């Protein structure tokens, strides 16, 4: 199983061949969870409280809401960082399980429509192993945390996203670009290779199946931003 951690980075098709015969998802899920959760722990433990409060106020301020009242409400949360840490870690735990479950269900549904008898556990294993590049996102986030002297921007916790890399943080498409990062693109490439390996379909078909949900979501999102 440990061989898969190396092979998923340098020889992913070998991993997918093994997973098709013997599905296993817990190790990659655990590693991604621990690394992602550690970023949340590090951020809330090391960020300057006043700096964090100002960020939360800026993000939450809406027309009709008095800044003083909002600041007082958020001050209570900032003063109780342990609660923020616990809620963030729980959110990562539930979020990873849910996102992977949805992706695996999508692949199961599509594969059934094409008469492929592949189990849900196999698809879940594929999704879990394709998420391994997320570990590098967490490592990059730690570099930001440790080099920021406590003045850590929440949006910098994913320094590999296109918005951060292109310094487009004040642009109209800032949030849109923030949702796309280099490791996510890597994960999509792995998913395409994995789907192709599992079903023996063409690269074009695998690409269409894997990318369609993302094209739809980001396409609709872009249209909403423009109009």
N, C-alpha and C positions, 0 to 999 in steps of 0.2 A: 504493500500500500504506500509506503514511503517513496518507492520508486516513482509512483504517479506524480508526486509533488515536483519532481525534477522533469519528468517526461511531459507533463502538461505544458511546460514552458518551452521545451526544445523538440519534443516529438509527440505532439498531442494525439495523433492518430493511433499510436500504440496504446495510449490510455483509453481511448474510446473503444478500441477492440476488446480490452479487458473488461470495461464496464458493461459492454453488451452481454458478456458471458457471466459476469459476477458484479452486479450493481453494488456500489458502496458510496454513501454520501456524507457520512458523519464527520470524517476527518477534515475535508475541505471546508465544510460548513462551520465547524468549530474554529478553525484557524481564521477564517474571514470574520466570524463573530467576535473572537477575542481581539483581533487587531482593530476592528472598527470600534468596538466598545472601549478599547484602551485610548483611542483618540478622544472620545467623549470624556472619559475620566481625566485624561491629561489636560484637556481644554478647560474644563470647569475647575480643576484643581489649581491651575497656574495662571489663568486669565485674571487681570486686574479687575476688581469688583466694580469700580466706578466706570471703567472702560466698557465692561460687559453691560452695565445698566444703560449707558448711553446708546449702545447698539440696539438693545431690546426696545428702548423707547423709540428710537428712530424707525425700527421695523414695524412697531405696533401702532404708532400714532396715526389716527384717522380723523377726518373732518368731524367736528362735533364732540371730540373727546379732549378734555382739558389735559394738557401735558403734565401739570402738577399732580393731578389725580392718578394719571397713568404711571407716572414715575413713582409715586408712593406705593401703588399696587405692585409694580415690578420690583421695587426695592425689597419687599418681603421675600420674593423668590430668590433674588440675588444673595440675600443674607443667609438663605438656607441652601447652600450649594450642594449639600449631600442629597437633598431631594431632587435637585436638577440632575445630578449624576445618576441616581437610581432610575429616574424616569427616562433618561436618555438611553441607558443601558438596556432597560426593558423594551424601549422602543426599537432599538437595534435588534434585539432578540426576536421580537414578534415580527418586525419588518422583514428580516431576512427569511424567516420561515414562510411568511405569506407571499413575498415576491417570488421566491423559488417555487412555491406550490403552484402559483398562478402560471408561471412560465412552463412548468412541467405539465400542467393540465392542458395548456395550449398545444404543446408538442404531442401529447397523447391524443387529443382530439383530431388534430391534423393528420397524424399517422394512421389513425383508425379510418379516416375518410379515404385514405389511399391503400387500405387493406393491409397495413403492416401491424403484426401482432407483437408489439413492444410494450412491456409493462410500465406502469406509472413509476415504480421504483427506479427503473432504468433511466427514465427521462429525468427524474429528480436527481439522480446521481450525475447525469450529464450536466444539468444546470448548476449543480453544486461545484463540480470541478471547473466549469467554465467561469466561475466567479473568483477563482484563485488570483487573477491579476489585481483584484481589489486590495490585496495585501500590500501591493506597491503604492496604492493610493494612500493607505494608512501610514506607511513609512514616510511618504512625502509630507503628509500632514504633521507628523511628529517633528520633522525638520523645521517646519514653519513654527510650530508651538515652541520648540526649544530655542529658536533664534529670535523670537519676538519680544522677549523681555516682559512678558505679561500683557502687552498690547496686541492681543490676538484677535483678528477679525473673524467673525463666524464664517463668512464666505470663503476664508482662506483655508478652511479645514479640508477642502478638496482643491489643492493647488495645481492639479493636473487637468482641471476643466478648461474649456476653451475661453471662457470669459476671463478667467484669471490669467491665462497664458497670453492672451491678446490685449490685456489691459483695457478691456472694453466695459469696465464696471459701471459706467454711467450711461451706457447706450440703451436704446429701446429694447434691443434683443439681449440684454444682459442676463436676465433670468433664464432665457432660452438657451443661451450658450453655456450657462453655468450647469445645466443639466447634462451636458455632453462632456465627457472627459476621455482622455487617451486610454485609460485602463478599461473603460466601458466599451470602447471601440475594439480593443483587443479581445474582450470577452465575447463580443458579437462575432468576431472572426472565428474564435474557438467554437462557438455555438453552430456556426455554419459548417465547419469541418466535422463537428460531432454529429449533426443531423445527417449529413451526407454519409458518414461512416455507419451510422445506425440503420439507415434506410436504403443505402446503396443507390441513391438518386444522384442526379447531376449537380454540379456546383451551382448552376444557375437556379435550379429548383430549390435547393437548400437555402440559397441566399434570399430568394423571394419569400419563402416561408418564414425564415428567421427575422428578416428585416421589415416585413409588412406592418406588424403592429407599431413599430417605432416610427416608420414613415408616416403612418396615419396620425399618431399622437403628436409628433413634432410638426407635421404639416398643418394640422388643425390649429395647434397652438400658435404657429407662425401667422396663420391667417387672422386669428383673433387679435394678435398684437398689431398687425398692419391696419386692420379695420376697426 
